[in-house]
Amino acid sequence: MTLEPPRTSQPHLVRAIGRWSMVALAVNSILGSGIFGLPSVVAGLIGRASPAAVLIAGAGMAVIIACYAEVASQFTETGGTYLYVRHTFGRFAGVQVGWLMLLSRLTACAAAVNLLVIYLGEFWPAASQPLPRLIVISVFLASLAAVNYRGVAAGTRVSNATVVAKLLALGMLCAAGALYLSLHPRVAAAPVAASVDSWLQAMLLLLFAYGGYEAALNPMGEARDPRRDAAFALFVALLILTALYALLQLIVIGVLANAAHSARPLADAARVVVGPAGAALISAGALISVYGYISANMLTAPRGTFALAERGDFPAWFARVHPRFRTPYCSILVFALLLWGFSQFASFSWNVGRGAPVLLRGRVCGGTGSAPQASRGRPLASARRTDPSAPRRDHLCRAPHARGFQQVAHPPRHDRRGVRELARGQGSEAGGAASGFLNFRIT
């Protein structure tokens, strides 16, 4: 059986997202505001071992990302996680995940919008007043909606620019911090007695700091080469952020004597390393980072409702494509209006408090359906042999460790049975370590 075709006869979306734009979307979907406060929390839990914990969490997330990359390489359509779950486990499970992903994106982005106003208040104190706040939120969301309305290429350009700006600001801190630590001894900080519980808390926080990449898989219907670029984008984004997180964590605990009690650890570290100008740079970087996070979600989240409507699980008008700009303009406008409402009439803490349980519930719904069956699934290679229509693979590399990447780079054509076996086979392919990391990630 082939993949169920979309139920619309509207103009098609245009494939304008290149490989490196996919990387930028993945980075923007992960790197929001958390990194600007997380180093102090992790340092307070496990102290000097926190940089090692960042690397361990990155390695654990790589197992989950490998599963996402493997499944994403079987599809070329818009929809991301909703599409994968629906195709593998049926319509009901797909609709559940689609709804919960939408709600989690709304609350997370609304919290980020409120945080952007808070950061803007560092430069313009009046921004937190009711009328200026209303104007800032309205102009900000209207401008992002207009950019994405006029074309996916314009949306990706905004995403690319914000990624370059935020990575440049944080990269400058990394370079200055590394130079500072090479010329000065590390500060003497009070030792932290890290317990098993502290390690588990730190790992959970770090794993969530690496999350959000799944949103970047929504616009695969507009990627130029989705079956190859999805895996590349996910792994390159993970490598960039793992290196960045580890370096920032090392600098924070190396230059701040009381890193665990710093409310703004990156800004405080930049003030020590560079001076007041460094703190201002990091504050501006935080503002740009939040802006980039919201801009990426303004591009990716409406593709989720578009995919739901495309397959008859949402009202059909959500799947309308603009005849000139080739964008899902109804989904973009509705998401922008909903985000404006959540941002305007609810606070940062309200959105975080409602968004976290929804996000956890979505991940549980997305994961529990496959867990019991995955333990009984056949290995991935055996599952693929059930698809006689799979094209012949050319080996890019003969090294044994390249086998998984060869499979991602040269995926087979998929039918419903083949993808079902593929999803079930991940448990056998990854083994007990992958199951442990996945269960920890979900719970």
C-alpha positions, 0 to 999 in steps of 0.5 A, spaced: 500 500 500 502 506 498 502 512 502 495 516 502 495 521 498 493 528 500 485 530 499 486 537 496 487 539 489 490 546 491 496 549 488 502 545 490 507 548 495 514 550 492 521 546 494 525 552 496 528 550 503 536 548 501 540 543 506 543 549 510 537 552 511 534 546 514 540 546 518 538 553 520 531 551 522 533 545 526 538 550 530 533 555 531 528 550 533 532 548 538 536 554 541 531 559 544 532 562 551 534 556 555 541 556 554 542 563 557 539 561 564 541 553 564 548 553 565 547 556 572 542 550 574 546 545 571 552 547 575 548 548 581 546 540 580 553 537 579 558 542 579 565 541 575 562 535 572 557 539 568 560 540 561 561 532 561 554 532 562 552 536 556 556 532 552 553 525 555 546 528 554 548 530 547 550 523 545 544 520 548 540 525 544 544 523 538 540 516 539 533 519 539 535 523 533 538 517 529 531 514 529 527 521 527 532 521 521 531 514 519 524 515 519 524 522 516 528 519 510 522 515 508 518 521 507 517 527 502 511 530 504 509 535 509 507 533 516 513 531 520 511 527 527 504 527 525 505 524 518 510 519 521 505 517 527 499 517 522 502 513 517 505 507 522 499 507 527 493 510 524 489 516 523 487 516 531 494 516 533 496 521 528 491 526 530 492 526 537 500 527 536 498 533 531 493 536 536 498 536 542 504 538 537 500 544 535 498 546 542 505 545 545 508 550 539 503 555 541 504 555 548 512 555 547 512 560 542 507 564 546 512 564 552 518 566 548 514 572 545 513 574 553 520 573 554 522 577 548 518 583 551 522 582 557 529 582 554 527 588 550 525 591 557 533 591 558 534 596 552 527 600 553 524 599 560 517 602 557 516 595 553 513 592 559 507 597 560 500 594 557 500 599 551 507 598 548 507 591 550 501 590 545 504 594 540 510 590 540 507 583 540 502 585 534 508 588 530 512 583 531 508 577 530 504 581 524 511 582 521 513 575 521 506 572 519 507 577 513 514 574 511 512 567 511 505 569 508 509 571 502 513 565 501 517 560 504 524 562 501 523 569 505 521 565 511 528 561 511 532 567 509 529 570 516 531 564 519 538 563 516 539 571 518 537 570 526 541 563 526 548 567 524 547 572 528 545 568 535 551 563 533 556 569 532 554 572 539 555 566 542 561 564 538 564 570 540 563 569 548 566 562 546 572 565 543 573 570 548 572 565 554 577 560 551 582 566 551 581 568 558 581 561 561 588 560 557 591 566 560 588 566 567 587 560 572 580 557 573 576 560 579 575 556 585 568 554 586 565 551 592 565 543 591 558 540 589 556 533 592 552 531 586 548 525 587 544 520 583 538 524 583 542 531 581 545 527 575 538 525 573 535 532 574 541 535 570 540 530 564 533 531 564 534 539 563 539 538 558 535 533 554 530 538 554 535 543 552 536 539 546 529 538 544 525 542 539 528 539 532 522 535 531 519 542 529 524 542 523 521 536 520 514 539 518 516 543 512 519 537 508 514 538 503 518 544 501 525 541 502 529 540 495 531 534 497 528 532 504 530 524 504 537 526 504 537 533 508 533 531 514 538 527 517 544 531 515 540 537 518 538 534 524 545 531 526 549 537 524 545 541 528 546 537 534 553 537 533 553 545 533 549 545 539 553 540 543 559 543 542 556 550 543 553 548 550 559 544 552 564 550 551 559 555 554 558 551 560 565 550 561 566 558 561 561 559 566 564 554 571 571 557 569 570 564 570 564 565 575 566 563 582 558 562 584 555 560 578 550 556 581 547 562 583 547 567 577 540 569 574 544 571 568 550 566 567 552 568 560 551 575 561 555 575 568 561 570 564 561 575 558 562 581 563 568 578 567 571 576 560 570 582 556 567 587 560 560 591 560 560 591 553 560 583 553 554 583 557 550 588 553 552 583 547 549 577 550 543 581 552 542 582 545 544 575 543 538 573 547 533 577 544 536 575 537 535 568 539 528 568 542 526 572 535 529 566 531 526 561 535 519 564 534 521 566 526 522 558 525 516 556 529 512 561 525 515 557 519 514 550 521 508 550 526 503 552 520 505 546 516 503 542 521 495 544 521 496 544 513 498 537 513 492 535 518 488 538 513 491 535 507 489 528 509 482 530 512 483 531 519 482 538 520 478 543 516 480 543 508 481 550 508 487 550 513 490 546 507 489 552 502 495 554 498 496 561 496 496 561 488 502 566 487 506 565 493 505 558 494 504 558 502 499 555 506 497 562 508 490 560 512 494 556 516 499 561 517 494 566 519 490 562 524 497 560 527 499 567 528 492 570 530 492 564 536 499 566 538 498 573 538 492 571 543 496 566 547 501 571 548 497 577 549 492 575 554 497 570 558 503 571 562 510 567 561 509 563 567 502 561 564 504 559 558 510 555 560 506 551 566 500 549 560 505 548 555 510 543 559 504 538 560 502 538 553 509 537 550 510 531 555 503 528 553 504 529 546 511 525 547 508 520 551 502 519 545 508 519 540 512 514 544 507 509 547 504 506 541 511 503 539 514 501 545 511 494 546 511 492 539 518 495 538 521 490 542 518 484 538 520 487 531 525 485 527 532 488 525 531 494 521 535 491 515 530 485 515 524 490 515 527 493 509 528 486 505 520 486 506 520 492 501 521 489 494 521 495 490 527 498 494 532 501 489 539 499 489 544 502 494 550 505 492 555 505 498 558 512 499 563 509 504 566 502 506 567 503 513 563 499 518 561 505 522 558 508 516 552 503 515 547 507 518 548 513 515 549 509 508 542 507 510 539 514 511 542 517 505 540 511 500 533 510 503 528 505 500 521 507 497 516 506 503 509 502 503 505 502 509 507 495 511 515 497 510 514 503 514 511 500 520 516 495 520 521 500 520 518 504 526 518 497 530 525 495 528 528 501 531 528 498 538 531 491 535 536 496 531 538 500 537 538 495 543 537 496 550 541 503 550 537 506 545 530 504 549 533 506 556 535 513 553 528 514 549 524 512 555 528 517 559 527 522 554 519 521 554 518 520 562 
